[in-house]
Amino acid sequence: FPATGRYTSSSSLTPPEFAPLISKSTSKVSRSDFLPYLVSVSEPYHRFEDIRNHATKDLDSIEGEGQGEAL
């Protein structure tokens, strides 16, 4: 494609300036800080995981039926 003037060459682009992510406070983050979040997502995640595992077992049993496996 011919240059249309709408795009610049990559050599003329400069990367954006990012400040380092350094915490100025001396506080430390511990696992207990995340407990409310972990509790809120734990039950739904385990239900999701159980459903996925059950579905995988069902698919494995369906796929195995037509392959001449002994019962």
C-alpha positions as a Markdown table, in Angstrom:
| # | Residue | x | y | z |
|---|---|---|---|---|
| 1 | Phe | 0.0 | 0.0 | 0.0 |
| 2 | Pro | 1.3 | 3.5 | -0.8 |
| 3 | Ala | 1.9 | 5.8 | 2.1 |
| 4 | Thr | -1.0 | 8.2 | 2.5 |
| 5 | Gly | 0.5 | 10.4 | 5.1 |
| 6 | Arg | -1.9 | 9.1 | 7.8 |
| 7 | Tyr | 0.6 | 6.8 | 9.3 |
| 8 | Thr | 4.0 | 7.5 | 10.6 |
| 9 | Ser | 7.0 | 5.3 | 10.5 |
| 10 | Ser | 7.8 | 3.2 | 13.5 |
| 11 | Ser | 11.1 | 5.0 | 14.0 |
| 12 | Ser | 9.4 | 8.3 | 14.6 |
| 13 | Leu | 7.2 | 6.9 | 17.4 |
| 14 | Thr | 8.4 | 7.1 | 20.9 |
| 15 | Pro | 7.2 | 4.8 | 23.6 |
| 16 | Pro | 5.0 | 6.4 | 26.3 |
| 17 | Glu | 6.6 | 7.3 | 29.6 |
| 18 | Phe | 5.5 | 5.1 | 32.4 |
| 19 | Ala | 6.2 | 5.8 | 36.0 |
| 20 | Pro | 7.4 | 2.7 | 38.0 |
| 21 | Leu | 4.9 | 1.1 | 40.2 |
| 22 | Ile | 6.6 | 1.6 | 43.5 |
| 23 | Ser | 4.6 | 1.9 | 46.6 |
| 24 | Lys | 5.6 | 4.8 | 48.7 |
| 25 | Ser | 4.0 | 3.4 | 51.9 |
| 26 | Thr | 5.7 | 0.8 | 54.0 |
| 27 | Ser | 2.5 | -1.2 | 54.5 |
| 28 | Lys | 2.6 | -4.8 | 53.5 |
| 29 | Val | -0.1 | -6.8 | 51.9 |
| 30 | Ser | -1.0 | -10.1 | 53.5 |
| 31 | Arg | -3.3 | -12.9 | 52.5 |
| 32 | Ser | -5.9 | -11.8 | 55.1 |
| 33 | Asp | -6.3 | -8.6 | 53.1 |
| 34 | Phe | -7.8 | -10.7 | 50.3 |
| 35 | Leu | -10.0 | -13.0 | 52.5 |
| 36 | Pro | -13.3 | -11.1 | 51.8 |
| 37 | Tyr | -12.7 | -11.4 | 48.1 |
| 38 | Leu | -11.6 | -15.1 | 48.3 |
| 39 | Val | -14.7 | -15.9 | 50.3 |
| 40 | Ser | -17.0 | -14.1 | 47.8 |
| 41 | Val | -15.6 | -16.0 | 44.8 |
| 42 | Ser | -14.8 | -19.4 | 46.4 |
| 43 | Glu | -18.3 | -21.0 | 46.4 |
| 44 | Pro | -19.2 | -19.9 | 42.9 |
| 45 | Tyr | -15.8 | -21.1 | 41.6 |
| 46 | His | -16.1 | -24.5 | 43.2 |
| 47 | Arg | -19.6 | -24.9 | 41.8 |
| 48 | Phe | -18.3 | -24.0 | 38.3 |
| 49 | Glu | -15.4 | -26.4 | 38.8 |
| 50 | Asp | -17.8 | -29.2 | 39.8 |
| 51 | Ile | -20.0 | -28.6 | 36.8 |
| 52 | Arg | -17.0 | -28.6 | 34.4 |
| 53 | Asn | -15.6 | -31.8 | 35.9 |
| 54 | His | -19.0 | -33.5 | 35.7 |
| 55 | Ala | -19.4 | -32.4 | 32.0 |
| 56 | Thr | -15.9 | -33.7 | 31.2 |
| 57 | Lys | -16.7 | -37.1 | 32.7 |
| 58 | Asp | -20.0 | -37.2 | 30.7 |
| 59 | Leu | -18.2 | -36.4 | 27.5 |
| 60 | Asp | -15.5 | -39.0 | 28.2 |
| 61 | Ser | -18.2 | -41.7 | 28.8 |
| 62 | Ile | -20.1 | -40.7 | 25.6 |
| 63 | Glu | -16.9 | -40.8 | 23.5 |
| 64 | Gly | -15.9 | -44.1 | 25.0 |
| 65 | Glu | -19.2 | -45.8 | 24.1 |
| 66 | Gly | -18.6 | -46.1 | 20.4 |
| 67 | Gln | -15.1 | -47.4 | 20.6 |
| 68 | Gly | -15.7 | -51.0 | 21.5 |
| 69 | Glu | -14.7 | -50.7 | 25.2 |
| 70 | Ala | -15.7 | -53.5 | 27.4 |
| 71 | Leu | -18.4 | -52.7 | 30.0 |
